[in-house]
Amino acid sequence: MQRTENSHKCDVLVIGGGPAGSTISTKLAQMGRDVVMVEKEQHPRFHIGESLLPMNMPIFEELGVLDQVEEIGIRKYGAEFNDENYQNQATYYFENALDSSFPFAYEVKREDLDTILFRNAAEKGVKTFEKTRVTSVHFNDDHSSVVECVDGDGNAKKWQARFIVDASGRSTFLARKFNTKKRSKEHNSAAIFAHFDHVVRREGRDEGNISLAWFEHGWFWMIPFKDGSMSVGAVCWPHYLNSRKTDIEQFLWDTIALCPPVANRMKEAKLTTPVTATGNFTYAASHMAGNGYLMVGDAFAFLDPIFSSGVLVGMAGGLKGATVVNAILDDPEKAKQLIQNHDKEMRGALKTFSWFIYRITQPAMRYLFMVRAERRVKRERGVTSLLAGDLFRELPVGRHLLIFKFFYYALFMLDFRKNWRSLRKRKFDLRGKPTTAKEANFKL
């Protein structure tokens, strides 16, 4: 029999206990706010998005968890790019960014990272609830909310919150409630992945670097972990995934065989986890905030993960969002301007990442990433800063990226037919039906 608890009050209720939710919860608690965070699952739980960026490091330090992340992670000094049409590979080292103060990041298993961040939030004073699912949110005339939840035992819980933060990830709780979630018309992809043992690793300090490799139907990631295992996955156009005729495990092996830079390192590889397929199509809500609420991380927008931007965007949005929410609670009259400024900053970073992501399979873009180091030096600092995630500070990254864009458009025109054919193929791929998690697993 379901038991209903009396309603409780809090300043802020955060939906979701991933990196974005834990970050904004922790900061608001440190600001003296009464914060409740509800997570529908139980930590630790598996999650994709295992490669971090250097600009995560100052956030970890601010949250007080940098030492714990060091314990679970392997250092990542750069990002390696491979192309089946080139004999060489290109590695971008973070030490060559505009600001060399953050020369590395980490590769981590997300179940470990997310648990650290969630437990840290509780230690900092956040009231945390796991296996608790939000069932409804009702907004009052004064912009406060009544939030109803159900815990793992079926007991109903209710909170009266002055402010709501949606950090529900790709569940997109509020965007679905408001019907504001829109699939991108410029990008559409889905992923298939698993963890493996006995995959060939790079040597020396390159051991922890992420490896990215293009192939006919998309691109691969290879993310090494501290325990010797590796995450390997392919982000592909939906029409390719929907062509599957075999079981999902065999389909991943068949896909690996199509990409020599990956296949050559996996001749002795052994699966250690089930193969998973998931819809990765890019989306964004039409707005990220309103009267009494704010969306952070994937609850607002999700990008193709080729630049490993997801955790950083979520945590940076949580960190900056905490300042916005705290100020709104102090002075609601300033809400509109605070939200506008926050919206502009976050959309600006997403737009910069998106420009590169939407063109990443173009021959001109692939050439620019793969060109020899001595020839890319003038463009490397800006692109490396992008790969490091340095889009939230007062640095001239944009000016340097303009140089890269100039070369991209020039190369596009120099080999117009090849690039135009690739663009037309990509537009055709985009017309395919978006692949949901269920479809990816059972209707590929």
C-alpha positions, 0 to 999 in steps of 0.5 A: 500500500502506498504511503504519502509523506507530508509535504516538505519545503526547500529552496531548490529542488534538483531533478537528476543526480548526474554531474550537472545536478550534483554540481549545481546542488553542491554549489547552491548548498555552499551558498547556504541554500536548502537543496534537495536532489532526487535521482531516479536510479541508484549510484553507482550506475552505468553511463556513457560519456567517459572522456573528460576535458581539461576545463573540468579540472578547475571545476573538480577543484572548486567542488573539492573532489579533484583528488578523488577523480585522480584516484579513479582516472587515467590522465589524458594529455591529448586527443588522437585523430585517425582517418582510414584514408591517411597513413598518419595520425594527428594528436592534439596535446592540451599543453598547446592550447592558448592557456597551457595551465591545464595540460591534461584531463582524465578518462573515467568510468562514469559510474565512479565519477557520478558516485563521487560527485553525488556523495560529495553533494551530500557531504556538502549539505545537499539532501539527496534521494536515490531511486526516487522518480519525479512524477509531476511538477506544478508551478504556482502563481508566485513561481514556486513549485510543488514537486511530487515523487515516488521512491523505490518502495512506492512511497509518495513524496512531496516538496514545495520548492522555491525554484526547480533545476532540471538536470534530468539528462536525456530524460528532459523532464521539463522540456517534455512537460512543456513540449519544447524539445526539438530534434536538430535538423542539422545532425542525427546520429546514434551510437553502439558501444561496449567495454573491452579488455586486451585492446592495444593501448598507446605507449608512455604518456599517450596511454590515456589519450582518447583515440577518434577514427573516422570511417564510412558510416561515422566515427569511432571512439576508444577511451582507455581506463585505469584498470586496463579496459577500454570503452569502444564505440561507434557513432553512426548515421541512423540509416546504417544502424537500421541496416542491422541483420545480425544480433547487436554484439555481432553488429558491433564487431562487424562495424569495428572491422570496417575501421582499420585504425580501430580493428588493428588494435582489437585483434585480441580484444575480449568483451567485458560488458553487454553491447549497448545501442542508444539514440544519440540524435542531437536536440535542444529545448527552445528555452533553458529557463523560465519563471521558477526553473532552469535546465542544465546539461543534457536536460536542455541540449545534447550534442554528438559526443565527438568532442567529449563536451557533455560532462563539461557543458553540464558541470559548467552550466551547473556551476554558473547556473548556481550563481544565477539561481542564488541571485534570483532567490535573493532578488526575483526582479533580476531574474529576466536579465540573469537568465538572458545572460546565462542563456547567451553564454551557454548557447554560445559555447554550444554553438561553437562546438556545434559548428565543428560537429556538424562538419566533422565528416566533411573531407575539408574538415578531416584534412584540417584535423589530419594535416601534419603538425608543422603545417597546422601550428597556426591553427592548432592553439585555437582548435586545441583550446576548443578540444580542451573545452575552454569556451567559458572564459575570457580568452581569444579562442573565437578569434583563433577559431576564425582562422580555422574556419577560413581554411575550412571554407577555402579547402571546401571550395578548392575541392568543391565536388568532393565536399559537395558530394559529402554534404549531399550524402550527409543531408540524405542521412539526416532525412532518416528516422531518428533512432531512439534507444529502443529502436537502436537496440531492436530495430537497427 
